[in-house]
Amino acid sequence: MRSGNSKGYSLLALFLITGAVLGGIFGEFIASSTTLAGVAPYLVKNYPIIDVPPVVINLYVIKFIIGFSLQPNLMSILGVIAAIALFRRF
């Protein structure tokens, strides 16, 4: 049985996903601004880590296409770091 003050893994996953998405959105916002035009290409460049090509499963009634790609940019990584810091304080 979990104690009342333990932090769950599902909450950590929620924080990490939210931090990555918000960091990516913030990075795209920075890329569109003119004040940080010199730094923006480094902040929004994608770094492919995992790239599983799509697999097609055709059952003749329904077709599944399954694939996975993990390509974070620097701002989404910073968002994940900020989410971990917030999770520890939460």
DSSP file (Angstrom, degrees, kcal/mol; ACC not computed):
  #  RESIDUE AA STRUCTURE BP1 BP2  ACC     N-H-->O    O-->H-N    N-H-->O    O-->H-N    TCO  KAPPA ALPHA  PHI   PSI    X-CA   Y-CA   Z-CA
    1    1 A M              0   0    0      0, 0.0     2,-0.2     0, 0.0     0, 0.0   0.000 360.0 360.0 360.0 137.7    0.0    0.0    0.0
    2    2 A R        -     0   0    0      1,-0.1     2,-0.1     2,-0.0     0, 0.0  -0.513 360.0-122.2 -80.5 144.9    1.3    3.4   -0.9
    3    3 A S    >   -     0   0    0     -2,-0.2     3,-1.0     1,-0.1    -1,-0.1  -0.402  26.4-109.4 -79.6 164.6    1.9    6.0    1.7
    4    4 A G  T 3  S+     0   0    0      1,-0.2    -1,-0.1    -2,-0.1    -2,-0.0   0.743 114.0  47.1 -69.0 -24.8    0.1    9.4    1.5
    5    5 A N  T 3  S+     0   0    0      2,-0.1    -1,-0.2     0, 0.0     2,-0.2   0.381  84.0 112.9-101.4   5.0    3.2   11.4    0.7
    6    6 A S    <   -     0   0    0     -3,-1.0     2,-0.4     1,-0.0    -4,-0.0  -0.530  64.3-129.7 -79.0 145.1    4.6    9.2   -2.0
    7    7 A K        -     0   0    0     -2,-0.2     2,-0.1     1,-0.0    -2,-0.1  -0.795  22.9-130.3 -95.3 132.9    4.7   10.5   -5.6
    8    8 A G     >  -     0   0    0     -2,-0.4     4,-1.6     1,-0.1     5,-0.1  -0.442  10.2-127.6 -84.3 155.2    3.3    8.3   -8.3
    9    9 A Y  H  > S+     0   0    0      1,-0.2     4,-2.5     2,-0.2     5,-0.2   0.807 109.0  59.6 -68.7 -29.8    4.9    7.4  -11.5
   10   10 A S  H  > S+     0   0    0      2,-0.2     4,-2.1     1,-0.2    -1,-0.2   0.889 105.2  48.5 -67.7 -36.9    1.8    8.5  -13.4
   11   11 A L  H  > S+     0   0    0      2,-0.2     4,-2.3     1,-0.2    -1,-0.2   0.888 111.1  50.8 -68.3 -38.3    2.1   12.0  -12.0
   12   12 A L  H  X S+     0   0    0     -4,-1.6     4,-2.6     2,-0.2    -2,-0.2   0.919 110.1  49.7 -63.0 -43.4    5.8   12.0  -13.0
   13   13 A A  H  X S+     0   0    0     -4,-2.5     4,-2.6     1,-0.2     5,-0.3   0.894 110.1  51.3 -62.2 -40.0    4.9   10.9  -16.5
   14   14 A L  H  X S+     0   0    0     -4,-2.1     4,-2.3     2,-0.2    -1,-0.2   0.916 111.1  47.6 -62.5 -43.3    2.3   13.6  -16.7
   15   15 A F  H  X S+     0   0    0     -4,-2.3     4,-2.6     2,-0.2    -2,-0.2   0.920 113.4  48.2 -62.9 -44.3    4.8   16.3  -15.6
   16   16 A L  H  X S+     0   0    0     -4,-2.6     4,-2.3     2,-0.2    -2,-0.2   0.923 113.7  45.1 -65.3 -45.0    7.4   15.0  -18.1
   17   17 A I  H  X S+     0   0    0     -4,-2.6     4,-2.5     2,-0.2     5,-0.2   0.921 114.9  48.5 -65.3 -43.3    5.1   14.9  -21.1
   18   18 A T  H  X S+     0   0    0     -4,-2.3     4,-2.7    -5,-0.3     5,-0.3   0.907 112.0  49.3 -63.7 -41.5    3.7   18.3  -20.2
   19   19 A G  H  X S+     0   0    0     -4,-2.6     4,-2.2    -5,-0.2    61,-0.2   0.896 112.0  48.3 -64.3 -40.5    7.1   19.8  -19.8
   20   20 A A  H  X S+     0   0    0     -4,-2.3     4,-2.2    59,-0.2    -2,-0.2   0.919 114.8  44.8 -66.5 -43.5    8.3   18.4  -23.1
   21   21 A V  H  X S+     0   0    0     -4,-2.5     4,-2.4     2,-0.2    -2,-0.2   0.936 115.8  45.5 -67.8 -46.2    5.2   19.6  -25.0
   22   22 A L  H  X S+     0   0    0     -4,-2.7     4,-2.6    -5,-0.2    -1,-0.2   0.876 112.7  51.8 -66.5 -35.8    5.3   23.1  -23.4
   23   23 A G  H  X S+     0   0    0     -4,-2.2     4,-2.2    -5,-0.3    53,-0.2   0.903 110.7  48.4 -64.5 -40.9    9.0   23.4  -24.0
   24   24 A G  H  X S+     0   0    0     -4,-2.2     4,-2.1     2,-0.2    -2,-0.2   0.899 112.5  48.1 -65.0 -40.9    8.6   22.4  -27.7
   25   25 A I  H  X S+     0   0    0     -4,-2.4     4,-2.0     2,-0.2    -2,-0.2   0.914 112.3  49.1 -65.0 -42.7    5.8   25.0  -28.1
   26   26 A F  H  X S+     0   0    0     -4,-2.6     4,-2.3     1,-0.2    -2,-0.2   0.878 109.4  53.5 -64.4 -37.2    7.9   27.6  -26.4
   27   27 A G  H  X S+     0   0    0     -4,-2.2     4,-2.2     2,-0.2    -2,-0.2   0.901 108.0  49.0 -63.4 -41.6   10.8   26.7  -28.7
   28   28 A E  H  X S+     0   0    0     -4,-2.1     4,-1.3     2,-0.2    -1,-0.2   0.862 110.0  52.4 -66.3 -34.5    8.6   27.2  -31.7
   29   29 A F  H  X S+     0   0    0     -4,-2.0     4,-0.7     2,-0.2    -2,-0.2   0.909 110.0  48.3 -65.3 -41.7    7.5   30.6  -30.3
   30   30 A I  H >< S+     0   0    0     -4,-2.3     3,-0.8     1,-0.2     6,-0.3   0.877 107.3  56.5 -64.9 -37.5   11.1   31.6  -29.9
   31   31 A A  H 3< S+     0   0    0     -4,-2.2    -1,-0.2     1,-0.2    -2,-0.2   0.824 106.9  49.3 -64.9 -30.6   11.9   30.5  -33.5
   32   32 A S  H 3< S+     0   0    0     -4,-1.3    -1,-0.2    -3,-0.2    -2,-0.2   0.617  95.4  90.4 -84.7 -11.5    9.2   32.8  -34.8
   33   33 A S    <<  -     0   0    0     -3,-0.8     7,-0.1    -4,-0.7    -3,-0.0  -0.512  67.6-146.2 -83.7 154.6   10.4   35.8  -32.8
   34   34 A T  S >  S+     0   0    0     -2,-0.2     3,-1.0     1,-0.1     4,-0.2   0.642  88.0  70.8 -93.2 -16.5   13.0   38.2  -34.3
   35   35 A T  T 3  S+     0   0    0      1,-0.3     3,-0.2     2,-0.1    -1,-0.1   0.846 107.3  35.0 -72.4 -32.5   14.8   39.0  -31.1
   36   36 A L  T >> S+     0   0    0     -6,-0.3     4,-2.3     1,-0.2     3,-0.5  -0.124  77.3 128.8-109.9  35.9   16.4   35.6  -30.7
   37   37 A A  T <4 S+     0   0    0     -3,-1.0    -1,-0.2     1,-0.2    -2,-0.1   0.793  71.0  53.3 -64.7 -28.7   17.0   34.9  -34.3
   38   38 A G  T 34 S+     0   0    0     -3,-0.2    -1,-0.2     1,-0.2     4,-0.2   0.811 118.4  33.4 -76.0 -29.6   20.7   34.1  -33.8
   39   39 A V  T X> S+     0   0    0     -3,-0.5     4,-1.2     1,-0.1     3,-1.1   0.696  97.6  84.6 -97.0 -23.5   20.0   31.5  -31.1
   40   40 A A  H 3X S+     0   0    0     -4,-2.3     4,-1.7     1,-0.3     3,-0.3   0.817  81.7  59.1 -56.8 -39.8   16.7   30.1  -32.3
   41   41 A P  H 3> S+     0   0    0      0, 0.0     4,-0.5     0, 0.0    -1,-0.3   0.857 108.1  47.5 -61.1 -31.1   18.1   27.5  -34.9
   42   42 A Y  H <4 S+     0   0    0     -3,-1.1    32,-0.4     1,-0.2    -2,-0.2   0.796 111.2  51.5 -76.3 -28.3   20.0   25.8  -32.1
   43   43 A L  H  < S+     0   0    0     -4,-1.2    32,-1.7    -3,-0.3    33,-0.3   0.781 117.4  35.5 -79.3 -27.6   17.0   25.8  -29.7
   44   44 A V  H  < S+     0   0    0     -4,-1.7     2,-0.3    29,-0.2    -1,-0.2   0.328  82.6 121.7-112.0   6.6   14.5   24.2  -32.2
   45   45 A K     <  -     0   0    0     -4,-0.5    29,-0.5    -5,-0.2     2,-0.3  -0.561  62.6-126.3 -70.9 130.3   16.8   21.8  -34.1
   46   46 A N        -     0   0    0     -2,-0.3    27,-0.2    27,-0.1    -2,-0.1  -0.572  16.1-158.0 -80.4 139.3   15.5   18.2  -33.7
   47   47 A Y        -     0   0    0     25,-2.3     2,-0.3    -2,-0.3    -1,-0.0  -0.915  15.8-140.9-116.8 101.7   17.8   15.5  -32.5
   48   48 A P        +     0   0    0      0, 0.0    23,-0.2     0, 0.0     3,-0.1  -0.461  33.5 160.0 -68.3 124.9   16.6   12.1  -33.6
   49   49 A I        +     0   0    0     21,-2.8     2,-0.4     1,-0.4    22,-0.2   0.779  68.6  18.6-106.8 -52.3   17.1    9.5  -30.8
   50   50 A I  E     +A   70   0A   0     20,-1.3    20,-3.0     2,-0.0    -1,-0.4  -0.987  60.4 172.8-125.6 131.7   14.7    6.7  -31.7
   51   51 A D  E     +A   69   0A   0     -2,-0.4    18,-0.2    18,-0.2    20,-0.0  -0.799   2.9 179.1-141.5  97.5   13.2    6.2  -35.1
   52   52 A V  E     -A   68   0A   0     16,-3.3    16,-1.5    -2,-0.3     3,-0.1  -0.879  30.9-127.2 -97.4 117.5   11.2    3.0  -35.7
   53   53 A P  E     -     0   0A   0      0, 0.0    13,-0.1     0, 0.0    -2,-0.0  -0.267  36.4 -87.7 -64.7 152.8    9.8    3.0  -39.2
   54   54 A P  E     -     0   0A   0      0, 0.0     2,-0.5     0, 0.0    13,-0.3  -0.303  37.2-152.1 -63.4 141.1    6.1    2.4  -39.6
   55   55 A V  E     -A   66   0A   0     11,-3.1    11,-2.6    -3,-0.1     2,-0.5  -0.964   8.1-145.0-113.9 129.8    4.9   -1.2  -39.8
   56   56 A V  E     -A   65   0A   0     -2,-0.5     2,-0.6     9,-0.2     9,-0.2  -0.845  12.4-171.5 -99.9 125.7    1.7   -1.9  -41.7
   57   57 A I  E     -A   64   0A   0      7,-3.2     7,-2.9    -2,-0.5     2,-0.7  -0.951   7.8-168.3-115.3 108.6   -0.6   -4.6  -40.4
   58   58 A N  E     +A   63   0A   0     -2,-0.6     5,-0.2     5,-0.2    -2,-0.0  -0.879  18.2 171.2-104.1 113.6   -3.4   -5.2  -42.9
   59   59 A L        -     0   0    0      3,-2.4     4,-0.1    -2,-0.7    -1,-0.1   0.213  49.8-120.3-102.8  11.8   -6.3   -7.4  -41.6
   60   60 A Y  S    S+     0   0    0      1,-0.2     3,-0.1     2,-0.2    -2,-0.1   0.247 109.7  52.0  66.2 -11.2   -8.4   -6.7  -44.8
   61   61 A V  S    S+     0   0    0      1,-0.5     2,-0.3     0, 0.0    -1,-0.2   0.628 123.7  13.8-112.6 -36.2  -11.1   -5.2  -42.6
   62   62 A I        -     0   0    0      2,-0.0    -3,-2.4    -5,-0.0    -1,-0.5  -0.991  68.2-147.1-140.8 146.2   -8.9   -2.8  -40.7
   63   63 A K  E     -A   58   0A   0     -2,-0.3     2,-0.4    -5,-0.2    -5,-0.2  -0.967   9.6-161.8-120.0 126.8   -5.4   -1.5  -41.4
   64   64 A F  E     -A   57   0A   0     -7,-2.9    -7,-3.2    -2,-0.5     2,-0.5  -0.888   4.4-169.1-106.2 136.3   -3.0   -0.6  -38.6
   65   65 A I  E     -A   56   0A   0     -2,-0.4     2,-0.5    -9,-0.2    -9,-0.2  -0.974  13.5-177.5-123.4 115.0    0.1    1.5  -39.2
   66   66 A I  E     +A   55   0A   0    -11,-2.6   -11,-3.1    -2,-0.5     2,-0.3  -0.951  15.1 139.1-120.5 128.6    2.3    1.6  -36.1
   67   67 A G  E     -     0   0A   0     -2,-0.5     2,-0.3   -13,-0.3    -2,-0.0  -0.966  28.5-150.4-156.5 167.8    5.6    3.5  -35.8
   68   68 A F  E     +A   52   0A   0    -16,-1.5   -16,-3.3    -2,-0.3     2,-0.4  -0.993  11.3 176.9-149.1 137.8    7.5    5.6  -33.3
   69   69 A S  E     -A   51   0A   0     -2,-0.3     2,-0.6   -18,-0.2   -18,-0.2  -0.979  10.0-166.1-143.8 129.2    9.8    8.5  -33.5
   70   70 A L  E     +A   50   0A   0    -20,-3.0   -21,-2.8    -2,-0.4   -20,-1.3  -0.946  22.3 155.8-117.5 109.0   11.5   10.4  -30.6
   71   71 A Q        -     0   0    0     -2,-0.6     2,-0.1   -23,-0.2   -20,-0.0  -0.669  16.5-178.8-134.3  77.2   13.0   13.7  -31.8
   72   72 A P        -     0   0    0      0, 0.0   -25,-2.3     0, 0.0     2,-0.2  -0.380  14.7-144.7 -75.8 155.7   13.3   16.2  -29.0
   73   73 A N     >  -     0   0    0    -27,-0.2     4,-1.9    -2,-0.1     3,-0.2  -0.659  33.4 -97.4-108.4 174.9   14.7   19.7  -29.5
   74   74 A L  H  > S+     0   0    0    -29,-0.5     4,-2.3   -32,-0.4     5,-0.2   0.864 121.9  53.3 -63.3 -37.3   16.7   21.6  -26.9
   75   75 A M  H  > S+     0   0    0    -32,-1.7     4,-2.0     1,-0.2    -1,-0.2   0.871 107.8  50.1 -68.4 -35.6   13.7   23.6  -25.6
   76   76 A S  H  > S+     0   0    0    -33,-0.3     4,-1.9   -53,-0.2    -1,-0.2   0.861 109.9  51.5 -70.6 -32.8   11.7   20.4  -25.0
   77   77 A I  H  X S+     0   0    0     -4,-1.9     4,-2.1     2,-0.2    -2,-0.2   0.912 110.3  48.4 -66.6 -41.6   14.7   18.9  -23.1
   78   78 A L  H  X S+     0   0    0     -4,-2.3     4,-2.3     1,-0.2    -2,-0.2   0.861 109.1  54.3 -64.5 -34.7   14.8   22.1  -21.0
   79   79 A G  H  X S+     0   0    0     -4,-2.0     4,-2.1     2,-0.2   -59,-0.2   0.876 107.4  49.9 -64.4 -38.0   11.1   21.8  -20.5
   80   80 A V  H  X S+     0   0    0     -4,-1.9     4,-2.2   -61,-0.2    -2,-0.2   0.902 110.3  50.0 -66.7 -41.1   11.6   18.2  -19.2
   81   81 A I  H  X S+     0   0    0     -4,-2.1     4,-2.0     1,-0.2    -2,-0.2   0.907 111.7  48.1 -63.7 -41.5   14.3   19.4  -16.8
   82   82 A A  H  X S+     0   0    0     -4,-2.3     4,-2.4     1,-0.2    -1,-0.2   0.873 109.9  53.1 -65.3 -36.4   12.0   22.2  -15.5
   83   83 A A  H  X S+     0   0    0     -4,-2.1     4,-2.5     2,-0.2    -2,-0.2   0.885 108.0  50.1 -66.9 -38.4    9.2   19.6  -15.1
   84   84 A I  H  X S+     0   0    0     -4,-2.2     4,-2.1     2,-0.2    -1,-0.2   0.910 110.6  49.8 -65.3 -40.7   11.4   17.4  -13.0
   85   85 A A  H  X S+     0   0    0     -4,-2.0     4,-1.3     1,-0.2    -2,-0.2   0.908 113.3  46.2 -64.1 -41.2   12.4   20.4  -10.8
   86   86 A L  H  X S+     0   0    0     -4,-2.4     4,-1.5     1,-0.2    -2,-0.2   0.881 109.9  54.4 -67.5 -37.3    8.7   21.3  -10.4
   87   87 A F  H  < S+     0   0    0     -4,-2.5    -2,-0.2     1,-0.2    -1,-0.2   0.884 106.0  51.9 -65.0 -38.1    7.8   17.7   -9.6
   88   88 A R  H  < S+     0   0    0     -4,-2.1    -1,-0.2     1,-0.2    -2,-0.2   0.841 112.6  45.2 -67.2 -31.8   10.4   17.5   -6.9
   89   89 A R  H  <        0   0    0     -4,-1.3    -1,-0.2     1,-0.2    -2,-0.2   0.729 360.0 360.0 -80.9 -21.8    8.9   20.7   -5.3
   90   90 A F     <        0   0    0     -4,-1.5    -1,-0.2    -5,-0.1    -2,-0.2   0.437 360.0 360.0 -79.0 360.0    5.4   19.4   -5.7
